[in-house]
């Protein structure tokens, strides 16, 4: 299973619940053996880094959606978050890179 599909499913499972245990959810849905169960902690950390979810216990096993995560669930979930995020980042970086090249040429001209 792809990471993005797992995170989409995990966010859908958290939607409407206070918090869910990530290991129990993964074991019930995909089994306790395999790549998905072994990677569920690292993949869940991605949601926390993106500020879509947060851990509710010190052991980092209970996960809940943040308000930002709930917003993206209304817009379509993790896949639409990735889609929108990539669309916003790419043109901005390309545009600022062109501005830097122009500024560098002007400064070189003044020397």
C-alpha positions in Angstrom: 0.0 0.0 0.0 1.2 3.5 -0.8 1.9 5.9 2.0 -0.5 8.5 0.7 -3.4 6.0 0.5 -2.7 4.9 4.1 -2.6 8.4 5.4 -5.9 9.2 3.5 -7.5 6.2 5.1 -6.1 7.1 8.5 -7.5 10.6 8.3 -10.9 9.3 7.3 -10.8 7.0 10.3 -10.0 9.9 12.6 -12.7 12.1 11.2 -15.6 12.2 13.7 -13.6 10.5 16.5 -11.7 12.2 19.3 -8.6 10.0 18.9 -7.7 6.6 17.6 -4.9 4.2 18.4 -2.7 4.0 15.3 -1.4 0.5 16.0 -4.8 -1.0 16.7 -6.3 0.7 13.6 -3.5 -0.6 11.4 -3.6 -4.1 12.8 -7.4 -4.3 12.3 -7.4 -2.9 8.8 -4.2 -4.4 7.3 -3.0 -7.1 9.7 -0.2 -7.0 12.3 2.4 -8.3 9.8 3.8 -6.5 6.7 5.0 -3.2 5.4 2.0 -1.1 6.4 2.2 -2.1 10.1 5.9 -1.7 10.2 5.7 1.8 8.7 2.5 3.1 10.4 4.4 5.0 13.1 6.7 6.8 10.6 3.8 7.5 8.3 1.7 8.8 11.1 4.6 11.2 12.0 4.1 12.7 8.6 0.6 13.8 9.5 2.0 15.4 12.7 4.8 17.1 10.7 2.2 18.5 8.3 0.2 19.7 11.3 -2.9 17.7 10.2 -2.9 15.6 13.3 -1.4 15.5 16.8 -0.6 12.8 19.3 -2.8 12.8 22.4 -0.7 10.6 24.7 3.0 10.7 25.8 3.7 7.3 24.1 2.6 8.7 20.7 0.1 6.0 19.9 -3.2 7.9 20.0 -3.7 10.3 17.1 -6.4 12.9 16.5 -7.1 15.5 13.8 -6.2 19.1 14.4 -8.5 21.9 13.2 -6.2 22.2 10.1 -6.7 18.5 9.5 -10.4 18.8 9.8 -10.3 21.6 7.3 -8.5 19.4 4.8 -10.9 16.5 5.4 -13.7 18.9 4.3 -11.7 19.7 1.2 -11.1 16.0 0.4 -8.5 14.6 2.8 -4.7 14.0 2.6 -4.6 13.6 -1.2 -6.1 17.0 -1.8 -3.8 18.5 0.8 -0.8 17.1 -1.2 -2.4 18.3 -4.5 -3.0 21.9 -3.3 0.4 22.1 -1.5 2.3 21.1 -4.5 0.4 23.5 -6.8 1.2 26.4 -4.5 4.8 25.7 -3.9 6.1 25.0 -7.5 5.1 28.3 -9.2 6.2 30.3 -6.2 9.6 28.8 -6.2 10.0 29.2 -9.9 9.0 32.8 -9.8 11.3 33.7 -6.9 14.2 31.9 -8.7 13.7 34.2 -11.8 13.7 37.3 -9.5 17.0 36.2 -7.9 18.6 35.7 -11.4 17.5 39.2 -12.4 18.7 40.8 -9.2 22.1 39.0 -9.6 22.4 40.3 -13.2 21.7 43.8 -12.1 24.3 43.7 -9.3 26.8 42.2 -11.7 26.1 45.1 -14.1 26.7 47.7 -11.3 30.2 46.3 -10.6 
